[in-house]
Amino acid sequence: MKMKKLLASLFAIVMCVGLLAGCGGEKKADDSSKNSDKKGSVYYLNFKPEQDEAWQNLAKAYTKETGVKVTVVTAASGEYETTLMAEMGKSDAPTLFQVNGPVGLENWKDYCYDLSDAEITKNLTSDAYALKDGDKVAGIAYVIESYGIIVNKNLLKDAGYKVEDINSFAKLKEVAEDITKREDDLGFAAFTSAGMDGSSDWRFKTHLANLPIYFEYQKDDIGTTDAIKGTYLDNYRDIWDLYINNSTCEPKDLSAKTGDDSRNEFLKEKAVFFQNGSWEYANLTGDDKFKDEDLAMIPIYIGVGDEENQGLCTGTENYWCVNNSASEEDIQATLDFINWCTSSEKGTKAMAEDMGFVIPFKDAVESQNLFVKEDAKMTADGKTPVSWNFPTMPSEEWKNGVGSALTAYAADQTDANWDKVVKAFVDGWAEEAAK
């Protein structure tokens, strides 16, 4: 965090220099790269690599329709905050960026345009999707997503099971370990590789870690804390052990495994189970890939709570923020763009069908994403979604500490090494929250 404070100080200096330069006549709206007719332009720093192509296409469609230039730059997986810091210090900084919730907002609230009176805010289906800084609306949630364990139903059937058989951690463990025992005969593993490089480790140091946090918050009737207790870390160990000891590779090899490795293993039908989210739908379906009837998504069970009535992990960590340091023309262009994305037929259709998003806006098009539909059905059937509590994680440093400890434990699964995971989780949380 000391480094974080240093970066913040350096960033402030860069911004001040930029502002002084602006006073000297280099107003953003007059930049030669901008539209000469004063329409302004949009620079969106996108958080989600899996939707990069769809955003590029939507940006081109908007430019063709309106004449307003839209540039979309996508940060590498796990590098958004670092990329945002670098880009915001430039004279042509992003006009549209995102934060992951209240913790992320703390770093950027001084650069967030007040969206209280924006059309996009009025179009929200609930005020709960407005991220506030006091009375100011600093960010707008633009997508609601779900994640769990994606299942190849055909392989599961080949192993002698069906999706309905798995309704608890105990049953998931029974099925996975049975597949592992018969892996040579079956020709596939239980789980895809739990890659711990930067393109994949967020699935486990963040998304999987959400489960013990969620259940602790539920037990203690809280929504955030400066001192996590680690009540359910034994359960976290159980599910992590299941993943890494019943997969396509040896646990010691996980440090070099990537998100692409895991996805490709699933596409090549080398494993039955693949922890990921609704955002993966477009990558798994289509020409020469899976059909909807081949796939399902089940909850991530860790042996806590009413598992038969547990739903998918559903929520958001994606809040759009408009850069208040941009020119008036660029701010207006950005507001117009995000309003078009979430209210026009072309924009909402692209977000629903091309990106697979459920968007919390009144004009939303119903998503055809299978995993979105399964989440809706589970909720309609009375199952309780697991809320996203990882936006309350104290820092990226905390996540990285947990990820490093998980990787070390995977390579050498001793109690002493798991104690280091617990230390990173519990002590690391308190240390980061105090900074």
VENRAHU-V582929 format. One line per field, one symbol per residue. ss: DSSP state (A for helix, B for strand, O for the rest). phi: phi as a letter, one per 40 degrees, with the letter a starting at -180 (. if undefined). psi: psi as a letter, one per 40 degrees, with the letter a starting at -180 (. if undefined). A space follows every 10 residues. Layout:
ss: ???
phi: ???
psi: ???
This chain:
ss: OAAAAAAAAA AAAAAAAAAA AAAOOOOAAA OOOOOOOOOO OBBBBBOOAA AAAAAAAAAA AAAAAAOOOB BBBBOOOOOA AAAAAAAAOO OOOOOBBBBO OAAAAAAAAA ABOOOOOOAA AAOBOOAAAB BBBOOBBBBB BOOBBBBBBB BBAAAAAAOO OOAAAOOOAA AAAAAAAAAA AOAAAAOOBB BOOOOOOOOO OAAAAAAAAA AAAAAAAAAA OOOOOOOOOO OOAAAAAAAA AAAAAOBOOO AAAAAAOOAA AAAAAAAOOO BBBBBBBAAA AAAABOOOOB OAAABBBBOO OOOOOOAAAB BBBBBOOOBB BBBOOOOAAA AAAAAAAAAA AAAOAAAAAA AAAAOOOBOO BOOOOOOOOA AAAAAAAAAA OOOBBBBOOA AAOOOAAAAA AAAAAAAAAA AOOOAAAAAA AAAAAAAAAA AAAOO
phi: .dcccccccc cccdcccccc cccchccdcc dccccccgcg abbbcccbdc bdcccccccc cccccbgccb bbbbccdgbc ccccdccccc cbcdcbaabc hdcccdcbcc bccccdbcdc cccccacccc cbbgccccab cbabbbaabc bccccdcccg bbdccbbacd cdcdcccccc cbdcccgacc bcccdbcccb cccbcbcccc cccdcccccc fbbaacaccg dbcccccdcc dccccbbcac dcccdbcbcc dcccccccfc acbacabccc dccbbhdfbc cdccbabbcc cbgbgcccbc bccbiabbbc bbcccccdcc cccccccccc cbbccccccc cccccgccbc bccccccccd cccccccccc cgccccccbc ccdcacccdc cccccccccd cacbccccdc cccccccccc ccccc
psi: dddddddddd dddddddddd dddeefidde hdeiheeedi ihhhhhdgde eddddddddd ddddddehhh hhhhiiheed dddddddeei dfihehaiie addddddede ehihedeidd ddeieieeeh higbehhdih hehhiiiahh hhddddddee iidedhfidd dddddddddd deddddeiid iihghfieed ddddecdded ddddddddde fieiiegidf dfdddddddd ddddefaeii deeddeiidd dddddddefe idihhaadee ddeeiahfai ideeiihiih hefiagddfh aihhaifghh ihheeiiddd dddddddddd dedidddddd ddddefihhf ideihhiehd dddddddddd eeihihihee eehdiddddd dddddddddd dggidddddd dddddddddd ddde.
